[in-house]
């Protein structure tokens, strides 16, 4: 066999690859940063350019994606069943916090980055509600154990991964106010998970009603 | 490429792996050597360890030729050094040998004269536990620096930022007021120095430069000096923060010594503070290319101790994840070999493209691309989302085979590659075994040893696949063995996808407080890099009493010097690449 044939064969593949990316470029003509084209070329059947032009393009986030937890609260609803917006914070007003300060998330947390102070009644008795809740997101390893083992579906993993900051001692310590996000947000980013929870809850209520 | 038929399971269950049988044989030869023996292992008299090891290694009918793992356990009254040895041809569960040493100035004979693979492992035990190995050729700290004080894996050692003996810490709930760790433990208290430490006059012993002696000059009739060159720790071709101290004669390598520990975080100490469950996400960070397989090895070990089994569907999901991991790890590895040869990034990035697709799938299933944290004791964290298996099916039946054909066409036949890789970095068969090399490195040297066949875990005994082996043990073989293994992985994936049943993915209820019965276990799995083992001692509490990781990449590095001597420095880089080391696992 002639010496150098392997090299020519190899170059054939790199050339084919290069041509495929050129073809991809033509596809994108006039449709730069197109969402559908991005999903197409990122799929298992995709060919051509594979790179994602972040931040103009962003890869799709699957529902199970986990990044730094947040706490879920039930928003206040008006007569039409629509959430009321709190004028002061610009967020949906809190009706009920799901968290009962049971402490399971802080116990199961591998790097121990969750700090909880349980609320007390004026008489000093413990109340099922957190008075303070901190997550040090620099210590958090995004393992998702807290969300997995929470018996009240009160803590969930977020999809918001753009958390860079100029300092880490104030803005990277998430307190109760930062962590609280409405159940509507949870339903939006975790549609299947939310539906499963609601079905479970309804089934439990139905079972309770049937007992009576 | 020679491929052999799978070993029948009946052959594996030879009574020569039974500690009680072996103990009787040792007693017949050395009447005072055995202190105690039970089904767990044999406790050997310290002074006679070397003779016993030599007997086990050299007697043809026993033939314990492979040292899997060396570690030690710190008990209140003694230190126990633990060895796992086996015969590769026989396979099966390894035999456990134990030696007791006093806590005050412990010393045990070194096994390096019998098993060269003990070299780095004994240094690690010395580093972490302070056990001196008498007769060791180079007994120095390996992961920590020479001036470090104390032995961190001893139970009485307390690290900087020490909070409590075990997690969960009491300060987190129900009066958990947040404190930034640095505030609690200011900077100047973080490092402990020996009492007589002199920071200004300190000279590290290991970095002395050696120059040529008079006899060398006479022999070559030329006045040349040998040169000591440091490659790394910041060097793109050392695959992370590895430093190689290379002695060169011109361009020829005379000796190469890896200097480790730049990524050391004492995974094992962290693991002993953690509960069993909390360790799962930490295993992701060992070999961060293959987190799914690391999870599997760990849960297989703990499940062995707990005596539980995962449901069928979960076992299949585990195999699918582990084999996908093997595929992407190997495609990255061969890409890196080409990269080190100077094919700058093109083949590597072609491989990484496929890897991205698999990582997308991992993200959809587990929530994270690399730090998957997917396996649980008795199952997996969650079922795979809709459409997941269809995508894997497409990858396995269409895309992967197509890519592999392409890859073989432009990589394997390439003349430049053949010229650079053939007969470079040869590790002969007997040396590969003696150096405890594992995984593709061992198989490239012609040893047909794959844990999925030799000691099947999970459900690997159900699948039809071959164990590819090399013939010479050079770089080219290590390359082609990986490609052949990728083909086998695709084979396993196809079978698993055809057989996977519907149903439960977890035995029992989800529980964060896991009780693990008292006992010891050496759980292991065939990772893409080699045998990843977890040696755990449980005292019945929620935290492991001892948690040791047998890191394949770390032990494979032991044989590096053997492979590179006499080759050119440009070959050294590629030989290192062909070992496929990941520093997250080497340094732990």
Boltz contact constraints between the chains, C-beta under 6 A:
constraints:
  - contact:
      token1: [A, 6]
      token2: [B, 413]
      max_distance: 6.0
  - contact:
      token1: [A, 6]
      token2: [B, 414]
      max_distance: 6.0
  - contact:
      token1: [A, 6]
      token2: [B, 415]
      max_distance: 6.0
  - contact:
      token1: [A, 10]
      token2: [B, 410]
      max_distance: 6.0
  - contact:
      token1: [A, 10]
      token2: [B, 414]
      max_distance: 6.0
  - contact:
      token1: [A, 13]
      token2: [B, 406]
      max_distance: 6.0
  - contact:
      token1: [A, 13]
      token2: [B, 410]
      max_distance: 6.0
  - contact:
      token1: [A, 44]
      token2: [B, 357]
      max_distance: 6.0
  - contact:
      token1: [A, 44]
      token2: [B, 391]
      max_distance: 6.0
  - contact:
      token1: [A, 44]
      token2: [B, 394]
      max_distance: 6.0
  - contact:
      token1: [A, 44]
      token2: [B, 395]
      max_distance: 6.0
  - contact:
      token1: [A, 50]
      token2: [B, 353]
      max_distance: 6.0
  - contact:
      token1: [A, 62]
      token2: [B, 363]
      max_distance: 6.0
  - contact:
      token1: [A, 62]
      token2: [B, 364]
      max_distance: 6.0
  - contact:
      token1: [A, 64]
      token2: [B, 367]
      max_distance: 6.0
  - contact:
      token1: [A, 65]
      token2: [B, 367]
      max_distance: 6.0
  - contact:
      token1: [A, 66]
      token2: [B, 367]
      max_distance: 6.0
  - contact:
      token1: [A, 103]
      token2: [B, 173]
      max_distance: 6.0
  - contact:
      token1: [A, 106]
      token2: [B, 172]
      max_distance: 6.0
  - contact:
      token1: [A, 106]
      token2: [B, 173]
      max_distance: 6.0
  - contact:
      token1: [A, 107]
      token2: [B, 168]
      max_distance: 6.0
  - contact:
      token1: [A, 108]
      token2: [B, 512]
      max_distance: 6.0
  - contact:
      token1: [A, 110]
      token2: [B, 278]
      max_distance: 6.0
  - contact:
      token1: [A, 110]
      token2: [B, 281]
      max_distance: 6.0
  - contact:
      token1: [A, 112]
      token2: [B, 167]
      max_distance: 6.0
  - contact:
      token1: [A, 112]
      token2: [B, 169]
      max_distance: 6.0
  - contact:
      token1: [A, 112]
      token2: [B, 172]
      max_distance: 6.0
  - contact:
      token1: [A, 115]
      token2: [B, 172]
      max_distance: 6.0
  - contact:
      token1: [A, 115]
      token2: [B, 176]
      max_distance: 6.0
  - contact:
      token1: [A, 115]
      token2: [B, 178]
      max_distance: 6.0
  - contact:
      token1: [A, 116]
      token2: [B, 173]
      max_distance: 6.0
  - contact:
      token1: [A, 116]
      token2: [B, 176]
      max_distance: 6.0
  - contact:
      token1: [A, 117]
      token2: [B, 175]
      max_distance: 6.0
  - contact:
      token1: [A, 117]
      token2: [B, 176]
      max_distance: 6.0
  - contact:
      token1: [A, 118]
      token2: [B, 174]
      max_distance: 6.0
  - contact:
      token1: [A, 134]
      token2: [B, 178]
      max_distance: 6.0
  - contact:
      token1: [A, 141]
      token2: [B, 281]
      max_distance: 6.0
  - contact:
      token1: [A, 143]
      token2: [B, 281]
      max_distance: 6.0
  - contact:
      token1: [A, 143]
      token2: [B, 373]
      max_distance: 6.0
  - contact:
      token1: [A, 144]
      token2: [B, 367]
      max_distance: 6.0
  - contact:
      token1: [A, 149]
      token2: [B, 512]
      max_distance: 6.0
